[in-house]
Amino acid sequence: MVVGRRELLVTGAAAALTLDAVTFASADEHGPGSGSHTEVVRGTLPTGSPDFVYLPVEVPSGVREIHVSYTYEKPPVPPGTAGNALDIGIFDERGTAPGGKGFRGWSGGARSEFFLRSDDATPGYLPGRIRPGTWHLALGPYTVAPEGLPYEVTITLTYGKPAPAVRPKYPPERAKGRGRAWYRGDCHLHSWFSDGRRTPAEIGALARAAGLDFINTSEHNTHAAHAHWADVAGDDLLVLLGEEVTTRNGHVVALGTDPGTFVDFRYRARDNRFGHYAKAIRRAGGLVVPAHPHATCIGCNWKFGFGEADAVEVWNGPYTPDDEVSLADWDGTLQASPRDRWIPAMGNSDAHRDPDRIGGPQTVVLADDLTREAILAGIRAGRSYVAESSAVELSFSATGGKGLHAGIGERLPVSPEDEVTVRLDVKGAPGCSIRFVTDQGTLFTGPPLPESGAGGAEWRTTAAYASYVRAEVRRAAVIPLLPGPLAAFTNPVFLGR
């Protein structure tokens, strides 16, 4: 089957194409016993294919398992030209409507096969009854080579009595905590439930070893992992649930949503649908966090604007030039934003597999307790800083006359000409330099910290001279005339009434 441009259908969310349906015999027609039936579909997708190609599968009654495998050709391409990459997922008889209930799983390009049945499913997919009706395989041609993308999909239905359904168990929304304190977390992680290679248990062990108090699950375009983290959580580790919504125009972390929340990913910025799904994340109790907004991978660069963001992931994994661009871009929003509506920054590891370091970096949040509600409130308010590891500890504040004091994410309500003293104390950053950054740029850079890694710096200013001050801790420069990599940075303290 060769797909032609005339067969394209444009839906309310994205360009899509529906192929001819695959039909299976019923269990009665197939004969007694549990038996199975296999159908194979072949076709070629051209360059300029729609984002999603749906293959309808007519599922009869009496099916206890669906198994799907697929292959596609990867011909060599000239340098600088994208080759073939084909994602896959599935929707059940409830349909493919954007934001609907039909979603049953997505593995992107991480797996070449998957199965679903009542009691189990491939990681990334949701177990449950195989009900009769029209199911849809969703093919996502991420990139297509100039000569097209030939593919082959093999669908096997196994007949018989379904196994008893499993009941999901979710992690608690509270850990023991230390009352109002600084809590360390990594909110962008991948397990084998999407394209990661680690199990939830392995991630939990590494999170504890990294000194983290909380983590957030964020699998690509699936919430199937939510029911597999209860045994990882404990008094010492809060596990929040979420998703990395991976669109063709950027990725967003749905942070701390209600258990079982799926956020659709089938739209681009031109479809004007992001605001709808951002509101859905917040209705589910979560935060909207654009991820790695200046990443260089195809489809990763953020195109939706920041009007719906609750926070932004400025630092993603090992510090690289795209993080420096993200930091500068975020800093540019602090003065332009309304005084009561600024976007806090955070940092996460985006760890997938060894040697990716969980907790590198990590967001350190001042929260009233180690609970879902308190942690999300701290992130939303910007009461946080980002550090490369648990070895780095910061204390940052601004003081004015008459005993006025403000910490990270707060406002110091002084008059324009009142003197303000800004102070940063650092632990765990040997050889790094302290910098104070304002709406004018970097106005103070201190000498390198001693080998102990501990030290501090003060700087004086006024609200007339600096509308906000934030702190950075930088390593030595690697490229002449450019600042060195971050070891830590804070959200701002705002100055003035």
C-alpha positions in Angstrom: 0.0 0.0 0.0 1.5 3.3 -1.1 0.1 6.4 0.6 -0.7 9.3 -1.6 -1.2 12.9 -0.7 -4.8 12.9 -1.8 -5.6 10.4 1.0 -4.6 12.9 3.8 -7.2 13.8 6.3 -6.9 16.8 8.5 -8.4 16.4 12.0 -8.9 19.0 14.7 -5.5 18.3 16.2 -3.1 17.3 13.5 -2.8 16.0 10.0 -3.7 12.3 10.0 -4.4 9.4 7.7 -6.6 6.4 8.1 -5.7 3.2 6.1 -8.0 0.4 5.1 -9.2 -1.8 8.0 -7.8 -5.2 8.9 -10.5 -7.7 9.6 -10.3 -10.9 11.7 -12.6 -13.9 12.1 -14.6 -14.2 15.3 -13.7 -16.8 17.9 -16.7 -18.9 16.8 -15.7 -18.7 13.1 -12.1 -19.5 14.0 -13.0 -22.7 15.7 -13.0 -24.1 19.3 -10.1 -23.6 21.6 -7.8 -20.7 22.2 -6.0 -20.6 18.8 -4.7 -17.4 17.1 -4.9 -15.6 13.8 -2.3 -13.4 12.2 -2.6 -10.7 9.5 0.3 -8.8 7.9 0.0 -5.2 6.4 2.6 -3.7 4.2 2.9 -0.2 2.8 5.2 2.8 2.1 4.9 6.2 3.6 6.2 9.1 1.4 8.1 12.2 2.5 5.8 14.8 3.9 3.5 12.1 5.5 1.1 13.2 8.2 2.2 13.0 11.8 0.0 10.0 12.5 -1.2 7.2 10.3 -4.0 5.0 11.7 -4.5 1.4 10.8 -8.0 0.2 11.9 -8.2 -3.4 13.2 -11.6 -5.0 13.5 -11.3 -7.0 16.7 -14.1 -9.7 17.2 -15.4 -10.9 20.5 -13.6 -13.7 22.3 -10.0 -12.3 22.0 -7.8 -12.4 25.1 -4.6 -11.0 23.7 -3.4 -8.6 20.9 0.2 -8.9 19.8 1.8 -6.4 17.3 5.2 -6.3 15.8 6.5 -4.1 13.0 9.6 -3.4 10.9 10.6 -0.8 8.5 13.5 -0.1 6.1 16.3 2.2 7.0 18.1 3.0 3.8 21.3 5.1 3.9 20.8 8.8 3.3 23.1 11.6 2.3 24.8 13.5 5.2 22.5 16.1 6.7 19.4 14.3 5.5 17.0 12.6 8.0 16.6 8.9 7.7 13.5 6.7 8.5 12.1 6.6 12.0 8.7 5.2 12.7 6.9 5.3 16.1 4.0 3.1 17.1 1.1 2.9 19.7 -2.5 1.7 19.9 -6.0 2.9 20.7 -8.9 0.6 21.6 -12.5 0.5 20.5 -13.2 3.8 22.2 -11.5 5.6 19.3 -8.6 7.9 18.5 -10.3 11.2 19.3 -7.8 13.7 20.8 -8.0 13.6 24.6 -10.4 10.7 24.5 -10.4 7.5 26.5 -9.2 5.1 23.7 -5.5 5.4 24.4 -4.0 2.0 25.4 -0.3 2.6 24.9 2.7 4.1 23.1 6.3 3.0 22.8 7.5 5.5 20.1 10.5 3.9 18.4 11.7 2.2 21.6 10.2 -1.3 20.8 9.6 -3.4 17.7 6.7 -5.3 19.3 4.1 -5.2 22.1 1.2 -7.1 23.6 -1.9 -6.3 25.6 -4.2 -8.6 27.7 -6.3 -8.3 30.8 -3.7 -9.0 33.3 -0.5 -7.7 31.7 1.0 -5.6 28.9 4.3 -4.6 27.5 5.8 -1.7 29.4 4.3 1.5 28.0 1.0 -0.1 27.3 -2.1 -0.5 29.5 -3.5 -3.9 30.5 -7.2 -4.5 30.2 -9.9 -6.4 28.5 -9.7 -6.8 24.7 -13.2 -5.6 23.9 -14.7 -6.1 20.5 -14.8 -3.2 18.1 -12.5 -1.1 15.8 -9.1 -0.7 17.4 -6.4 1.5 15.8 -2.7 1.1 15.5 -1.1 4.5 15.4 2.0 4.8 13.3 4.0 8.0 13.7 6.5 8.7 10.9 8.9 10.8 12.9 11.2 11.3 10.0 11.1 9.9 6.4 14.0 9.3 4.0 13.8 10.8 0.5 12.8 7.5 -1.1 10.0 6.9 1.4 9.4 4.6 4.4 8.4 1.0 3.6 6.9 -0.7 6.6 5.4 -4.1 7.6 3.0 -4.6 10.5 2.1 -8.0 11.9 -1.0 -8.3 14.1 -1.8 -11.5 16.0 -5.0 -12.0 17.9 -5.2 -14.9 20.4 -8.6 -16.2 21.3 -9.8 -17.6 24.6 -11.0 -16.6 28.1 -9.4 -13.5 29.4 -7.4 -13.6 32.7 -8.7 -11.7 35.7 -8.0 -8.0 35.4 -5.3 -6.3 37.5 -6.2 -3.4 39.8 -3.6 -0.5 39.7 -1.8 0.5 42.9 -0.4 4.0 43.0 2.3 5.5 45.3 1.2 7.6 48.2 1.1 11.4 47.9 3.0 11.9 51.2 6.4 10.8 52.5 7.7 11.3 56.0 9.5 14.6 55.4 11.1 17.1 57.8 8.3 19.7 58.0 9.2 23.0 56.3 12.6 22.3 54.7 14.6 22.2 51.5 13.8 19.0 49.5 15.8 17.8 46.6 14.1 16.3 43.5 14.5 15.1 39.9 11.3 15.6 37.9 12.3 14.3 34.4 13.2 10.6 34.3 12.7 7.7 32.0 12.3 4.0 32.8 11.7 1.0 30.6 8.1 2.1 30.4 9.2 4.4 27.6 12.7 4.6 26.0 14.7 4.3 29.2 16.6 1.1 30.2 16.2 1.2 34.0 13.4 -0.4 36.0 11.5 1.7 38.5 13.3 -0.2 41.3 16.7 0.7 39.9 15.7 4.4 39.5 14.5 4.4 43.1 17.8 3.1 44.4 19.8 5.6 42.3 17.6 8.5 43.4 18.2 7.6 47.1 21.9 7.3 46.4 21.8 10.8 44.8 20.3 12.3 48.0 16.9 12.9 46.5 13.7 13.3 48.5 11.3 13.2 45.5 11.2 12.2 41.9 8.6 12.5 39.1 7.8 9.8 36.5 7.8 11.3 33.0 7.5 8.6 30.3 7.1 9.7 26.7 3.4 9.9 25.8 2.2 7.3 28.2 1.0 7.0 31.7 1.3 3.2 31.8 4.1 3.4 34.4 1.9 5.1 37.0 0.8 1.8 38.5 4.3 0.4 38.9 5.9 2.9 41.4 4.1 2.1 44.6 6.8 -0.4 45.8 9.5 2.2 45.0 8.1 5.0 47.2 8.7 5.1 50.9 9.1 7.3 53.9 12.3 8.6 52.5 11.2 9.0 48.8 8.1 10.7 47.4 7.2 9.5 43.9 5.1 12.0 41.9 3.4 10.8 38.7 3.4 12.5 35.3 4.3 12.3 31.6 6.7 13.8 29.1 4.3 15.0 26.4 6.4 14.6 23.3 4.9 16.6 20.4 6.5 17.5 17.1 7.1 21.1 18.3 8.6 20.5 21.7 8.3 18.5 24.9 6.5 19.4 28.1 6.7 17.6 31.4 3.3 17.1 33.0 4.5 17.2 36.6 2.7 15.6 39.5 -0.6 14.8 37.9 -3.4 12.7 39.4 -2.8 8.9 39.0 -3.9 7.5 35.7 -3.8 10.9 33.9 -3.0 10.7 30.2 -2.1 13.9 28.3 -2.5 13.8 24.6 0.5 14.6 22.4 -1.0 14.6 18.8 -0.8 18.3 17.9 1.6 21.0 16.8 1.8 24.7 17.7 -0.1 25.6 14.5 -3.1 23.5 15.7 -3.7 26.0 18.6 -4.4 23.1 21.0 -1.6 23.4 23.6 -3.6 25.7 25.9 -6.4 23.1 26.0 -4.0 20.3 27.2 -2.1 22.7 29.5 -5.4 23.3 31.3 -6.0 19.6 31.4 -2.7 19.1 33.2 -3.6 21.7 35.8 -7.1 20.2 36.3 -5.3 17.0 37.1 -3.4 18.8 39.8 -0.1 19.0 37.9 2.3 21.6 36.6 3.1 22.5 33.0 6.9 22.5 32.5 8.3 23.0 29.0 11.4 20.7 28.8 14.8 21.4 27.3 13.3 24.3 25.2 16.5 24.8 23.1 17.4 21.2 22.6 18.8 20.4 19.2 17.0 17.0 18.5 14.3 17.0 15.8 11.0 18.1 17.3 12.5 19.0 20.6 12.8 22.8 20.3 9.9 24.5 22.1 7.5 26.3 19.8 4.4 26.9 21.9 5.5 30.0 23.8 5.5 30.2 27.6 2.1 31.7 28.4 0.8 28.5 29.8 4.0 27.4 31.6 4.1 27.0 35.4 7.8 26.5 35.4 10.5 25.9 32.7 13.2 23.3 32.6 16.3 25.6 32.0 18.9 22.9 32.8 18.6 19.4 31.4 21.2 16.8 32.1 24.9 17.6 31.8 25.3 21.3 31.2 25.7 22.1 27.5 25.4 25.2 25.3 21.7 24.7 24.7 21.2 25.0 28.5 23.1 28.3 28.4 20.8 29.5 25.7 17.8 28.3 27.8 19.1 30.1 30.9 19.5 33.4 28.9 16.1 33.0 27.3 14.5 32.4 30.7 16.3 35.3 32.3 15.0 37.6 29.5 11.4 36.8 30.6 11.9 37.9 34.2 11.6 41.6 33.5 9.1 41.3 30.7 6.6 39.2 32.7 4.0 40.9 34.8 5.2 41.4 38.4 2.7 38.9 39.7 3.2 36.3 36.9 6.8 35.2 36.4 7.9 31.7 35.4 10.3 29.9 37.8 13.2 27.8 36.5 14.1 24.3 37.4 16.6 21.6 36.4 16.3 17.8 35.9 18.5 15.0 34.7 16.3 13.5 31.8 18.2 10.3 32.7 17.5 7.3 30.5 20.2 4.7 31.0 23.7 4.2 32.3 25.8 6.4 32.5 23.0 9.1 32.8 23.2 10.4 36.3 19.9 10.7 38.2 19.9 13.9 40.2 22.3 15.6 37.8 21.0 18.3 38.0 18.3 18.5 40.7 15.8 21.1 41.8 16.0 22.0 45.5 12.6 23.2 46.8 11.5 25.0 50.0 8.3 23.2 50.8 6.1 23.0 53.9 6.4 19.2 53.9 7.3 16.3 51.7 3.9 15.9 50.0 2.7 16.2 46.4 0.8 19.4 47.2 3.6 21.1 49.1 6.4 20.2 46.6 4.3 21.4 43.6 3.4 24.6 45.5 7.1 25.3 46.1 8.0 24.8 42.5 5.1 26.9 41.3 6.1 29.8 43.6 9.8 29.6 42.5 11.0 28.9 46.0 13.8 26.8 44.6 17.3 26.6 43.2 19.1 24.1 40.9 22.3 22.3 41.8 24.5 19.8 39.9 24.3 17.3 42.8 23.4 16.9 46.4 26.9 18.1 47.4 26.0 21.7 46.4 24.0 23.6 49.0 23.0 27.3 48.7 21.5 29.9 50.9 20.4 33.1 49.1 18.5 36.1 50.5 18.1 39.9 50.3 17.7 42.2 53.2 16.6 45.9 53.5 16.0 48.4 56.2 13.5 48.0 59.0 14.2 44.3 59.2 12.8 43.5 55.7 14.0 40.1 54.4 13.2 38.0 51.3 14.3 34.6 50.1 14.4 32.8 46.8 11.2 33.4 44.8 10.0 36.2 47.0 9.8 40.0 46.8 11.6 42.5 49.0 9.2 45.4 49.3 11.7 48.3 49.6 11.5 51.8 48.2 13.5 52.5 45.0 16.4 54.2 46.8 16.6 52.0 49.9 19.9 50.0 50.1 19.5 46.3 49.7 22.1 43.7 50.7 22.2 40.5 48.8 24.0 37.5 50.2 24.8 34.0 48.9 26.4 31.2 50.9 27.7 28.1 49.2 28.8 24.7 50.2 30.2 21.9 48.0 31.5 23.9 45.1 35.4 24.1 45.2 37.0 26.3 42.6 33.6 27.8 41.5 32.8 31.5 41.4 29.8 33.3 42.7 27.9 35.7 40.3 25.0 38.0 41.0 22.8 38.6 37.9 20.2 41.4 37.6 17.9 42.8 34.8 21.1 44.6 33.5 23.2 41.4 33.5 26.0 40.1 35.7 27.0 42.9 38.0 29.2 40.9 40.5 31.6 38.1 40.1 33.6 36.8 43.0 36.9 35.0 43.2 37.1 31.2 43.0 35.9 29.4 46.2 38.6 27.5 48.2 39.2 23.8 48.1 36.7 23.3 50.9 34.0 24.4 48.5 32.5 26.7 51.1 32.2 30.4 51.0 30.0 33.4 50.5 29.6 36.8 48.9 27.6 40.0 49.6 26.6 42.7 47.2 24.7 46.0 47.7 22.3 47.6 45.4 18.9 49.4 45.3 15.5 48.5 43.7 16.0 51.5 41.4 19.2 49.9 40.1 18.1 46.2 40.0 14.5 45.0 39.7 15.6 41.5 40.6 18.8 39.6 41.7 19.5 36.0 41.2 22.7 34.0 42.0 24.8 31.7 39.9 27.7 29.4 40.9 29.9 28.8 37.9 32.9 26.5 37.2 36.0 27.9 35.5 35.5 28.9 31.9 36.1 26.3 29.2 35.8 28.6 26.2 37.5 32.0 26.5 35.2 35.0 27.0 32.3 32.8 27.8 31.1 31.9 31.3 31.9 28.5 32.7 29.4 25.7 33.2 26.9 26.1 36.0 27.3 24.3 39.3 24.1 25.9 40.7 21.8 28.8 40.2 18.8 30.3 42.0 15.4 31.7 41.1 15.4 35.5 41.6 14.6 37.7 44.5 12.5 40.6 43.2 13.2 44.1 44.6 10.8 46.9 45.1 7.1 47.3 45.8 
